[in-house]
Amino acid sequence: MLLNEEFSKAIMDDGKSWSWDEPSILNGAFGNKKNMLRKPWLTKLIGLQAKSTAKNTRTCNMAFWRRDLYAINGFDNRYEGWGREDSDLSWRLVNYGLKRRKLKFSATALHLYHPESSRESLPENDKMLERVLSDKSYYRCDSGIEE
């Protein structure tokens, strides 16, 4: 859930100063309110099975075991600016052998507002991502947690 700039600042200034029940939630601080719906039974009802794909995954709301993150050497530090580092990490986890499980309606992730980085490096980032997408045996990057 992408927070607006004003509410993000309030949380950063004092994270204990708000609650899930306050009016700012209803007044658009969280953008699309339907993404605030938390009904774990609904997750089971719509049958979100584990899949061997990373399509549409965003690292702002994903979880994995520490050992798996170290196995793929974390984020690839060669990515510059905006774009594709999330996809790279997600697809390398899949290439490593993990399956993606969606938890829609089971959890709420809050994404603090921040200015976007420049998209100037996007063409180069796309080229780096292509290796992950085309070589299913590639999962451990050289420039990550352990350089």
Secondary structure, DSSP 8 states (H G I E B T S, - for coil): -B--HHHHHHHHH-TTS--TTSHHIIIIITSSGGGG---HHHHHHHT---BS--TT--GGG----HHHHHHTTSS-TT--SSSSHHHHHHHHHHHHT--B---TTT----B--------TTHHHHHHHHHHHHH-TT----SSSS--
